[in-house]
Amino acid sequence: MICDIPPGTLPYVKENDCIMQLTGKHTVNTTPAILWTILMDTDALARIIPGISRMEKISDNSFKSFIDIKLGPVNSSFSGDLLLE
């Protein structure tokens, strides 16, 4: 968790907000055009990003993501913002 981000640094960060930053590299054997098409498809993104059940596109690179978690008899749903850079 990153909690020391100044407000206004990212469009959705407000005072006292914390964000989770996921990073990594993946090699994909396809053309840039096909990969871009997949990355812009919210259904495809929801299937390939761990834990996300669905996504809604907000802008070209910003999405609202929804996570459903079941732990024993308890079900929880969370939402968050996803920014592709």
C-alpha positions in Angstrom: 0.0 0.0 0.0 1.2 3.5 -0.8 -0.3 6.1 1.5 2.1 9.1 1.0 0.9 10.2 -2.4 0.1 13.9 -2.5 -3.5 14.8 -3.4 -3.7 15.7 -7.1 -0.8 13.5 -8.2 -3.2 11.1 -9.7 -6.7 12.2 -10.7 -8.5 10.0 -8.2 -6.2 10.4 -5.2 -7.7 12.4 -2.4 -6.2 13.5 0.9 -5.4 10.6 3.2 -6.1 8.0 0.5 -4.0 4.9 0.1 -3.5 3.1 -3.2 -2.4 -0.4 -4.1 0.2 -0.5 -6.8 0.6 -3.7 -8.8 3.6 -3.9 -11.1 5.2 -6.6 -13.2 6.2 -7.7 -16.7 4.6 -10.2 -19.0 5.8 -11.2 -22.5 2.9 -11.7 -24.9 3.4 -13.3 -28.3 1.2 -11.2 -30.4 1.1 -8.0 -32.4 0.9 -4.6 -30.7 -2.5 -4.0 -32.4 -4.0 -7.2 -31.1 -2.6 -6.6 -27.6 -4.0 -3.0 -27.6 -7.4 -4.3 -28.6 -7.3 -6.8 -25.7 -6.2 -4.1 -23.2 -9.1 -1.9 -24.2 -11.7 -4.7 -23.8 -13.1 -4.4 -20.2 -14.4 -8.0 -20.3 -10.9 -9.3 -21.3 -9.2 -7.2 -18.6 -11.6 -8.5 -16.0 -10.6 -12.1 -17.0 -6.8 -11.6 -16.9 -6.4 -9.3 -13.9 -6.4 -11.5 -10.7 -9.4 -11.1 -8.5 -11.4 -8.7 -10.6 -15.0 -9.8 -11.4 -16.0 -7.0 -13.8 -14.8 -3.6 -15.0 -16.4 -0.4 -16.3 -14.5 2.0 -18.6 -14.3 5.6 -17.3 -11.9 7.0 -19.8 -9.2 5.8 -22.3 -7.0 4.4 -19.6 -9.1 4.6 -16.4 -11.5 1.9 -15.2 -13.7 1.2 -12.3 -13.0 -2.4 -11.1 -15.1 -4.7 -8.9 -13.7 -7.5 -6.8 -15.9 -10.2 -5.2 -14.4 -12.2 -2.4 -15.8 -15.2 -0.6 -14.2 -16.4 2.6 -16.1 -19.2 4.1 -19.7 -18.1 4.7 -18.8 -14.4 4.2 -19.1 -12.7 0.8 -17.7 -9.2 0.2 -17.6 -6.9 -2.8 -15.1 -4.1 -3.2 -14.6 -1.5 -5.9 -11.6 0.5 -6.9 -10.0 2.6 -9.7 -7.6 1.0 -12.2 -5.3 3.3 -14.2 -3.3 1.8 -17.1 -0.1 3.7 -17.8 
